[in-house]
């Protein structure tokens, strides 16, 4: 394994902290301490984020994507002549000694395979949300992080913002009192839109494989099947085998504030209270889930309700208690309801809104002292600084990101099967529907299994 620096400093305000420096001593390493970065998933807008937010300031040494046509525009705009691969396994086998860090921006079902393959070679990794596609993969990446001592980050970018820090500090300081309820929502999958498909039959009709697409590599660990035109470039999210629906797509953003502020561990129960019909294997057009979190420390039990689709979720519980004058604010994606007031934030966290007015004004006049270190430049620069030893471990490192993602994945299972899930977190098993444990660790195609020894 190559020399790597792993930062163990906890996230917090520590002005006197001295961070170890990045180990540069590798063949071909530039004298100016730039990192050698590779992209797994270099096509489309999702790859533009890391390029534009810090990675372009480093050495970009390799690119990988199963769709050469989708990647062509980025390769042209970035004016790169570096090697291009369609199989990340080949890229890592050939170039791992030259790669310090990799950004994984593939569809959800291949996150785990690409991420673990990089970690096994001592390569630091940034993986887009959701971290993985099933709970066993979450827990395996936590073990891999410990074994391989690499710097990790999940791409729920709001976690690096000032707004979520203000929210977490306010909740922990008791500004809104004891929190027992959380409400989160998204407008719905908008089937037929840019991100979600609405096939008329399942399996969907076959289509010719486009030129430049390595379809078998795109499937990766998923079972073989014919190509369907609406899978790409984004609508794979509507199919459980590849994506995790609206909850998986946005939950890692929207749940971030309550999970962090309330230090939520995986729930003991998740129940699907309402679900629109859908074809087998396709996400529903709407749902209402309720997560039950046990008491922890000084905090009591918490319920978290998730809504997606065409529902007036502001009428549930205490969300509408402050009257019509606040109606414009009630559409915020997340509300934490406490004994003294409420705190609302957006889909990607952001600056909090506190109600009622007197509690908000008191918070503005006498805000809690900052207790969480602020991040300069966003999540990619946070990750790059940690690799170089110039900052603490990223906030959405895999220890935190796996816990957040496991919560989301339990909701996904309850939604997918329209049922109540009772979860034994210690054992990592569903206790009331034993047959659903087959989805806690999903089968993979021959040649794609990994992580069994962790």
N, C-alpha and C positions, 0 to 999 in steps of 0.2 A: 504494500500500500504506500502511496506517495505521502510525503510529509504534508501535513495540513495543520492549521491552527483552529482549535475549537474554543469558542468563547463561552465560559460558563457563568459569566456575570449575570445576575438576575436583573430583569427590567426594573428600573427605579432611578431615583435621583441620587447620584453618587459622584460629586464633583471631584473627589480625590482619586477616583478609579484610574488605574493605569492598565491599558489593554495591551496584551502581547502583540508583537508584530507578525505580519504574514511571512511565512517561510518562502523565500524567493528562489532558493537554490535548486533550479531545475534547468535542464538543457533547453536552450532557446528562450529562456525567460528574459524579458526586456529589462533594461537597466532602470526604467522609470517606475517599476513596481506595478505595472498594469497586469490585470488578470487575463488569462486566456479563457474565453467564454464560448460555449457552443449552444446552439438552439435546437431543441427537439420539438418540431412544430414551428416552422419558420414562415408559414403562409398565412395570409389574412390579417385582419386588424389586431388579433390577440397577440401576435408576435411584435407588433409595432410598439406596444406598451414598454416592454423591457428595453427595446432599442432606443426609444425616445426618452426614457427615464433613467438613464445612467449607464446602461450596458454599452452603448456606442462609444463611450469614453474609454473603454477597455479594448483589449485585442479580441476581435471576433474571429475565431479560428476554424469553425466548422458549422455547417447547417444541415438540418435533416427535416424532410417532410415527405409523406407518401404521395402528395399531390404536387407535381412539378409545375403545373399550370397555375395553381393557386399561389405558389411561392414566387413565381416569376416576377411579379410587380415589385415585391419587397427586395428581391435580389438586385433588381435593376436600380431601385431607388437608393439602396444602401451601397451601391457601387462596389460590391464585393466580388472577389475572384477566389475566395476560399473554397475548400472542398465541399461538395454537396452530396448528401446520401439520402436514400429513401428508406433505409433500415437503420434505426438507432443502434441496434446491436452490432452491426458492422462498423458503424462510426466509432463506437466506444471501444471495440476490439482493436481497431487500427490506430486510434488517436488518443487513447486515454492518458498516455504519458504526457501529452501536450495540452490537456484540458484541465483547467482548475475548477471551473464551475459550469453548470448547465442550467438552462431555463426550459422547463417542460410545459408546452402549450398545446397538448394533444387533446382529443376527446376524452371524456371522463374514464371510459373503460380501459384506456391504456396508460393512465397516470401512474399506476402502481408499477407496472413492468418497467417503464422508462425511468422512473425515479429510483427504484431499487437497483437497477442495473448501473446507474451512475454512482450511487452511494457505495456499492460493493467495490468500486474502483477508487474509492477515496475522493470522489468528486463532490464538491458542494452543490446543493440543488435548490432551485426555486421552482415550485410546482403550482400551477394555477388551481383555483378552487373548482369543485370540491376536491379535497386532497386525493381521495380514492373512490372506488365504486362499491366496496363492502367493508364491513366492520373488521374482519380478520386482517384485511390489508392495512387499516388504520393502526391496529395494534402491532403489526409486523414492522411498519415503518418507524414506530417509536423504538422498537428493539434495534432496528438497523441504525438509527441515530446514535444510540448508545454504543453500539459495537464499532461503527466506522468513524465516529468523532468528526463528522462534517457539519458545516453550518447550513441550516435548513430554513426555509420560509415558504408559507402558503400564500397564494395571491388573493387574499381578501383585503384589498388595499386600504379600506377604511380603518383597519386596525393600526395603521401607522399615522393616522391623522390626529390633529389636536382635539377635534370635536369629541371623539370617543373617549379621550382622556378626561375632558371636562365632565362628561356624563358619568364615567366610572368614579371619579373623585367626588362628584356630588352625591351619588348613591351611597358610597362608602362613608361619607361624612354625615349621612342621615338627613340630607336636605329634604327629601320627600318621605321620610319616615321609614317604617318597616315595609318592605316590598313583598307582597304575596301573590301578585298577579302580573303577568306580562301578556301583551297582545301584539302579534306580528302579522303582517299581511303583505300580499303582492296582488297586483291587479288581475293576475291570471295568465295562463299560458298563451292566450290569444292564438288558438290553434289555426293554422293556415297562415300565420305571420312569418316573420323572418327567421324565428328561432324554433318554432314548433310545427310539426307536420300533423295532418289529419287525414290519414289514409282511409279509404273506403272499405278495404279488406285487410285482413292479416292472415298470412304474411302479405305484405304489399306486393304490387305487380313488379315483375323484373324489368330492368332497363339495361341497355348496353353499358359496359364499363367505359367511362370517358378515357380518351387518350391521355397519357401522363399520370393516371391514377393507379397506384399499386394497391388494388382492392384487397388482396389477401393480407397485406401488411396493415392496411387500415383496420381490418377486423381484429388483427392481433390475437388476444386471448379469447375473443368471443367465437361462438360456434360458426362454422361456415354457412353462408347463405348467398343468395343472389343479390346483386347490386340493385338498389332502388333509387331513382333520381332524386327524391326528396330527402334522402339521408344527408346530402352535402349541399352547401358547406356547413350549415348550422342546425338543420332540423333533426339531426340524430338525437338531440336532447329530448325529443318526444317519445323515444323508445327506451324502455327499461333496460334492455340489454346493453345500451351504449351510454345513455344519460340517466339523470335522476330527477327529471321533471323540473317544475318551477321551484319546488322546495330545495332540491339539490343545487340548482343554479343560483338562487338568491338567498337561501337560508344561511349560507356561510357568511354573508354580509349582514343580513338583518338580525340574526341571532347573536351576533358578535358582542353587541353592547350588554345585553342581559347575562350572557354566559360569563363575560369578563367581570362585570360589576358585581354579580351575585355569586361568583365562583361556583357555577353549576357543574355538577358531575352528571354522567348519563342518567336519564330518568329511570324510575322503577317501572313506570307504565306510560305507554302512549296509546291513545285511542282515537280511531277515526270516527268522528261524530256525524260527518256528512261527506258524501262523495258523489260527484257526477259520474254517469256511466261512461265507459270507454271500451274500445276493443281490447281484447287480450294482448298484453304486451305494449300498450300505448298509455301514456299518462292521461289522467282525467282532465276535463276542462275546469274543474273547481273542486275544492275540498275544505273541510274544517277539521283540524286535528287538535288534540289537547295532550300536552306533555305534563307529567306529574314528577316533580323533583323532590327528593326527601330533604328534611331539615339538615343543616350543616353548621357547626359552630354556633354562633349567636343568631343565625338566620333560621327562620321557620320554613315550613314547606312552601313551595312555589308551584303554581300552575302557569303554563305558557300555552296560549291558544294561537294557532297558525291558520290563516285564511288565505286561500287563493281562489281566483275566479270572481264571478259577479255576485258578491255578497256585501251587504251593508254591515260590515263588521264593527262599525263605530257604535252600534246599538247594543253590543254585547257587554255584559258586566258593567263596569263603571266608566267606560270610555267617554260617554256623553254627559257626564255628571256636571260639567261646568257650563253648559248652556250653549245657546245658538251663537253667542258672540265669538265663540272659539271654534265655530264649525269649520272655518278655513284651515285650521291647524289639525283637525282630527284625522285628516287623511295621511298623516305621517305613518311610515311603515312600521314603527315599533313604539310601543308605550309601556313603560314600567309604572305600575300603579302602587303607590305607597299609602301609608296611613295618614300622611300630611299633604300629599299632592301627587302629581304625575310628572313623569319625564318622558318626552317624546323625541325621537330622532328619525333620520331618514333611512332609506334602503341600504345605503352604504355608511351608516352611522351619521357623521356630520355633527354640526353644532346643535346642542340640545335645546329643546323648548320645555320650560318648566311651568306648570299650572298648579294652583291658581295664581292670580297676579301678585298677591302679597308674598307668597313663597318665592316666586321668581324674582321679585324686587329685592327680597332679603338675600337671595343667592348672589345677585349682581352686586349688591352693596358690600357684602361680606363673603366673598367666595372662599371655598376651602383652599387651603394651601396646596400647591402642586406637589403630588407625591409620585407621579409617574414621569419618567424622562420623556421629553418631546423628541420627535424624529424629524430630522432635516432632510428634505428632498424626496420623501416617499419611500415605499417599501423596497424597491430595488436597490436604492442607494443604502438603505439600512442594512440590507443583506450583504452588499459589496463591502461596506465598511467593516462589518463583523468578520468577513473572510480575511480582510487585511489586518485585523487586529486593531482597528481604529474606532471601534464602538462595541456595545454590548451585544449579546445574542439577540437576534430579531424577535419581536414580540409574538409573531405568528409562527414561531418555530414549531416543529412537528409534535413536540410534547403538548403544546396548547392546541395546535391545529387538528390533531387527531382526536382530542377530546371533543372539540366543537363539531367535527365532522361525524363522529360516532353518534352524537345527539341527532344530527340531521338524518343520518342513515336509518336510525330507529323510526323516525317519522316517515321516511320514505317507505319502509316496509309496512307500516300501519296503513298508509295511504294506498300503496299498491294492492294490498290484499283486503282493504276495506274492513279492518278488524282492530281488535285490542291486542297490543303487544305487552306482555309482562316480561321484564328484562332482569336477569341476574347478572349484574355487571362484573362481579368478582369471577364468576364462572365463564362469562362471555357467552351466555346461552339464553334463548327464549324459552320460557318455562311453561307457557300455556298453549302454544301451537308448535309442538316439537318439529313438525314437518317444515316449518319456516327457517329452521336452523341451516337448511341447505343454502339459504341466501345470505347467511352470516359469513360464510366462506363459499364463494361461488366456484363451480368447476371451470377449468380453463382448458384450452386446446393443447394438444401435445406440442411440446417445444416452447411453451410459454409459462410454465410453472417456475416459481422462484420463491425464495424466502422460507422454505420449509425447515431450514436448519437454524432459524433464528428463535 
